[in-house]
């Protein structure tokens, strides 16, 4: 995202928003995973374990996305490293 029209401050704001959105998605996925774990006890396999595995995959993907966006944001803020082109 080497858009010369965006100032560094605007880039920081953009990536801050992306970081906050990714964190929100991760927190939601984490809650859903915990819910799937608690519901798994009352279900017979394979339905219970399938729901849990699916929720866990979603949580892991959300965490990976959050880590990726956070790294880009922190590199931008801490060292001025420009985000990759989109």
C-alpha positions in Angstrom: 0.0 0.0 0.0 2.5 2.6 -1.2 -0.1 5.2 -1.9 1.6 8.6 -1.9 -1.7 10.3 -1.4 -2.0 8.9 2.1 0.1 10.5 4.8 1.9 8.4 7.4 -0.7 9.6 9.9 -3.5 8.5 7.6 -1.8 5.1 7.1 -1.5 4.7 10.9 -5.2 5.4 11.3 -6.1 3.0 8.6 -4.0 0.2 10.0 -5.1 1.0 13.6 -8.7 0.4 12.4 -7.7 -2.8 10.7 -5.9 -4.0 13.8 -8.9 -3.2 16.0 -11.3 -5.0 13.5 -9.1 -8.0 13.4 -8.9 -8.1 17.2 -12.7 -7.9 17.4 -13.0 -10.8 14.9 -10.5 -12.9 16.9 -12.3 -12.2 20.2 -15.7 -13.3 18.7 -14.1 -16.4 17.2 -12.5 -17.2 20.6 -15.9 -16.9 22.3 -17.5 -19.1 19.7 -14.8 -21.7 20.2 -15.3 -21.8 23.9 -19.1 -22.1 23.3 -18.4 -25.1 20.9 -16.3 -26.7 23.6 -19.0 -26.4 26.2 -21.6 -27.7 23.8 -19.4 -30.6 22.7 -20.0 -32.3 26.0 -23.7 -32.7 25.3 -23.3 -34.0 21.7 -22.5 -37.4 20.4 -19.5 -37.7 18.1 -18.9 -36.8 15.3 -21.2 -33.7 15.5 -19.7 -32.3 18.7 -16.1 -32.8 17.7 -16.9 -31.4 14.2 -18.4 -28.2 15.5 -15.4 -27.8 17.9 -12.9 -28.4 15.1 -14.6 -26.0 12.8 -14.8 -23.3 15.6 -11.1 -23.9 16.3 -10.1 -23.5 12.7 -12.0 -20.2 12.6 -10.3 -19.0 15.8 -6.9 -20.0 14.5 -7.5 -18.1 11.2 -8.7 -15.0 13.1 -5.6 -15.1 15.3 -3.3 -15.5 12.3 -5.0 -12.5 10.6 -4.8 -10.4 13.8 -1.1 -11.2 14.2 -0.4 -10.3 10.6 -2.2 -7.0 10.8 -0.7 -6.2 14.2 2.8 -6.8 12.8 2.2 -4.5 9.9 0.7 -1.8 12.2 3.5 -2.1 14.7 6.2 -2.0 12.0 4.6 1.2 10.6 4.3 2.9 14.0 7.6 1.8 15.5 10.0 2.0 12.6 8.1 3.7 9.8 8.1 0.6 7.6 5.5 1.0 4.9 2.8 -1.7 4.6 2.9 -4.0 1.6 1.1 -3.1 -1.5 -2.5 -4.4 -1.6 
